Amino acid sequence: MADKIALETGGVIIHPYDDYDVIAGQGTIGLELIQQVEDLDIVLVPISGGGMTSGIAVAVKTIRPECKVIAVEPKGKDLWRSLEARERMWPNPPQFLNTIAEGIMTQQVGKITFPLLCDLVDGVITVTDKEMAEGCRLAAERMKVMVEAASGAAIAAALSDEMKGMEGKKVGVILCGGNMDMTRLPWMDTRVTGK
């Protein structure tokens, strides 16, 4: 439909993540983070289509190559398999994951973002909806900040077993997006928590 409208109106479609300008724009997040914390060790970035993650990775790795960039995915995305094989291994057409994190529910990363992710991402941490909900709850309780589940994913990753042994490291946790339905707080949703 977007292609049809663009053709009829002479409009231009700007892809939400698989576009070099979008990637560069989102890379400014990494630039700002490195400017604020010059000796940053790790950045945890929630990933959907890969625009923000690859943009941040390009900026961070250009300025501080030794800093690790870790993608944080919802369960079911299996990005690690594709990165390991250096092959996009998702169903075609791409699907949406069944997750509370609307901001990172795209299963497949982009054709432009994938090679950048292969070259620049140092690892992947997978989190469940329940862990994301707990991340959102912790942000609200301790930081007094309401974040959507995609941000809860990054918080959950920071507290995960994969981050054990990182004491004393400087870790940047990307809190992205603002899609929070105040009537359905993730940590109070019995479908997620099981309580």
C-alpha positions in Angstrom: 0.0 0.0 0.0 2.8 2.4 0.8 4.4 1.7 -2.6 1.1 2.4 -4.3 0.6 5.7 -2.5 4.2 6.8 -3.1 3.8 6.0 -6.8 0.5 7.9 -7.1 1.7 10.9 -5.1 5.4 11.1 -6.0 6.2 10.5 -2.4 9.3 8.8 -1.0 9.2 5.8 1.3 11.6 6.0 4.2 12.1 2.6 5.7 11.9 2.5 9.5 15.2 0.6 9.9 16.6 -0.6 6.6 17.8 2.8 5.4 21.3 4.3 5.6 20.1 7.7 6.7 17.9 6.2 9.4 20.8 4.0 10.6 23.1 7.1 10.7 20.5 9.1 12.6 20.0 6.4 15.2 23.8 6.1 15.4 23.8 9.5 17.1 22.6 7.7 20.2 25.9 5.8 20.3 27.9 8.9 19.6 26.2 10.8 22.5 26.7 7.8 24.8 30.4 7.6 24.1 30.8 11.4 24.5 29.2 11.1 27.9 31.1 7.9 29.0 34.4 7.8 27.2 35.5 4.6 28.7 32.3 2.6 28.2 32.8 -1.1 28.2 29.5 -2.5 27.0 26.3 -1.2 25.3 23.0 -3.2 25.5 20.7 -2.4 22.7 17.1 -3.8 22.1 16.8 -5.1 18.5 14.0 -5.3 16.1 14.9 -4.6 12.5 18.4 -3.6 13.4 18.5 0.1 12.4 19.1 1.4 15.9 21.4 -1.5 16.9 23.6 -1.2 13.7 23.7 2.6 13.9 24.8 2.5 17.6 27.3 -0.2 16.8 28.9 1.8 13.9 29.2 4.9 16.1 30.5 3.1 19.2 33.0 0.8 17.3 34.3 3.7 15.2 35.2 5.7 18.4 35.8 2.9 20.9 36.5 -0.4 19.1 37.0 -2.3 22.3 33.5 -1.5 23.6 31.2 -4.5 23.2 27.8 -4.0 21.6 25.3 -6.6 22.6 21.9 -6.9 20.9 19.0 -7.7 23.2 16.2 -9.8 21.5 12.9 -11.2 22.6 12.6 -15.0 22.8 11.9 -16.5 19.4 13.9 -14.1 17.3 17.0 -16.3 17.3 19.3 -13.5 15.9 22.3 -15.3 17.3 21.8 -18.2 14.8 21.8 -15.9 11.8 24.8 -13.9 13.1 26.7 -17.1 13.7 25.9 -18.5 10.3 26.3 -15.0 8.7 23.0 -15.8 6.9 19.5 -14.3 7.4 17.7 -17.5 8.6 14.1 -16.3 9.1 10.9 -17.3 7.4 9.9 -15.4 4.3 7.8 -13.3 4.4 9.1 -11.9 7.8 6.8 -12.4 10.7 6.1 -10.7 14.0 7.0 -12.3 17.2 4.3 -13.0 19.9 5.8 -10.7 22.6 4.7 -7.9 24.9 7.5 -5.8 23.4 5.8 -4.1 20.4 9.0 -2.1 19.7 11.1 -5.2 19.1 8.6 -7.7 17.7 9.9 -7.8 14.1 11.5 -11.2 13.7 13.8 -10.5 10.8 16.5 -7.8 10.6 16.9 -5.8 7.4 19.0 -6.6 4.4 21.1 -3.4 4.9 21.4 -3.8 8.7 22.3 -7.5 8.7 25.9 -7.2 7.4 26.5 -4.4 9.8 25.2 -6.5 12.7 27.4 -9.5 11.6 30.5 -7.3 11.5 29.9 -5.2 14.6 27.7 -6.9 17.2 29.6 -8.8 19.8 26.8 -11.0 21.2 23.1 -11.5 21.7 21.1 -11.8 24.9 17.7 -13.3 24.7 15.0 -12.3 27.2 11.5 -13.5 27.9 8.3 -11.4 28.3 8.3 -12.1 32.0 11.9 -10.8 32.3 11.0 -7.7 30.2 8.0 -7.0 32.4 10.3 -7.2 35.5 12.7 -4.8 33.8 9.8 -2.3 33.3 8.8 -2.7 36.9 12.3 -2.1 38.2 12.6 1.1 36.1 9.3 2.4 37.5 10.1 1.4 41.1 13.8 2.4 41.3 14.3 5.1 38.6 10.7 6.5 38.7 10.7 6.1 34.9 8.0 4.4 32.9 9.4 2.5 30.0 8.0 0.2 27.3 8.8 -3.5 27.2 11.6 -3.0 24.6 13.4 -1.0 27.2 12.5 -3.5 29.8 14.3 -6.0 27.6 17.6 -4.0 27.9 17.2 -3.8 31.7 16.5 -7.5 31.9 19.7 -8.2 29.8 21.7 -6.0 32.2 20.5 -8.2 35.1 20.9 -11.5 33.2 23.2 -14.4 33.9 25.1 -13.5 30.7 26.2 -10.3 32.4 27.5 -12.0 35.5 31.2 -11.2 36.0 30.8 -7.7 34.6 31.1 -6.0 38.0 33.1 -2.9 37.7 32.4 -2.5 33.9 30.7 0.5 32.6 27.5 -0.6 30.8 25.2 1.5 28.7 21.6 0.4 28.7 19.5 1.8 25.8 16.0 2.7 27.0 14.1 3.3 23.8 10.5 3.9 22.7 7.5 5.4 24.4 4.7 2.9 23.6 3.4 2.4 27.1 -0.3 1.6 27.7 -0.9 2.9 31.2 -3.9 0.6 31.5 -1.8 -2.5 30.9 1.4 -2.3 32.8 3.6 -5.3 31.9 4.4 -6.3 35.4 0.8 -6.4 36.3 -0.4 -8.4 33.3 -1.2 -11.9 34.6 -0.7 -13.4 31.1 2.9 -12.4 31.4 3.7 -12.9 35.1 1.5 -16.0 35.6 0.3 -14.5 38.9 
